[in-house]
Amino acid sequence: MTNLHRLYALTHSLYSGRARAYLIKQGITFQEFSTGHESFKAEVLPKGKLATIPTLVTPSGEVIRDGAAIIEHFESANGRPSQPQGACQQIISALFDVIGHDGLLRPAMHYRWNYPAENLQFVHHHFLYAQRDTPERAEKTEHMMNRMRQVTEVFGVTKQSQPLVETLYTEYLDVLNRHFEHYPYLLGWKPCIGDFGLLAPMYAHLGRDPYPASLMQKRAPRVYRWVERMNRADQDVPEFFTPGTDFLENDEVPETLMAVLRAVAEDFVPETRAAAERINDWLGQQQPEAGATAVGRLGNLVGRAEFSVRGQTITALASPYRFYLLQRVQAIYAGLPLAEQASVEQMLQACGMHEMLSIKLDRSIGRADNLEVWL
């Protein structure tokens, strides 16, 4: 028995960064292990059910698979230190969690795999050393990397869409950089749930891989500082000479953050709408039983959805997990008094995200025995 939590994760893993940063910021002692560690297959996977990361093992031996579940485990036990009190800030925090998990997959995958001259040696190193030193390691590494390259196209990155993906990402970087000129975190002076969600793509892929990291350093240095800051246990705000210690007062959502949401909404909203239509069609045809698994390998369960951005058609995986997280946004809204609901609606209208309150699946998604399941 040990008092340390064990985090099974990978440095180059997109979703691992979300849980790792949370543990660091909350002062939770942990030891990190690669999924290549023998204990992952022998001890963790039978309880975790899926070979996905991050997966946490508590000192008592409880296994928690998935970053959102790991964060919820600690938030619910510790008075929700990363959840703002105000209605608008709660919605924004939960919404950025969805955006980070699902809304930036195209630039994350594109900038990792479509700049091999700059990235390949770095990425290969991480894939290789995530595994045990066996005679099959090199072959297995190539197989894994080739598989992830193919996933890039599944998320909607093609030769035709690459210029648009880059344009949308750089525009987003610019407005996010302006926000972090004024505040060290999304909602002020400490990280909210949305900060951890947003870090997922912004750290391992976009903030560490050589080409996108260089782009971020040159074009958006304040965003790069936020990435660094999110991996530090302290507040890490020496460039702010009169810092606060909490979320912004009076439920404020700064205009600089509204600008970020407007930039993200341009492809996030039509993709969410199209994905819901595709998944609802699938639900109507398949009629999965209550308790059936709602998330498949790499989320590839129901197929792809087609949507349009700036006159260009993009086809991307329709992921039920997006709506598992979006349910949280909608549940917060549903639990608010009518006056606060009106404030939230006005705010989301102003940043182009109002549809996030109404786009829903015909079936809810719950969680049972470490799996997301249809209810």
Secondary structure by P-SEA (a helix, b strand, c coil): cccbbbbbccccccaaaaaaaaaaaacbbbbbbcccccccccccccccccccccbbbcccccccccaaaaaaaaaaacccccccccaaaaaaaaaaaaaaaccaaaaaaaaacccccccaaaaaaaaaaccccccaaaaaaaaaaaaaaaaaaaacccccaaaaaaaaaaaaaaaaaaaaacccccccccccaaaaaaacccccccccccaaaaaaaaccaaaaaaaaaaacccccccccccccccccccccccaaaaaaaaaaaccaaaaaaaaaaaaaaaaaaccccccccccccccccbbbbbbccccbbbbbbbcaaaaaaaaaaaaaaaaccaaaaaaaaaaaaaacccccccccccbbbbbcccccccc
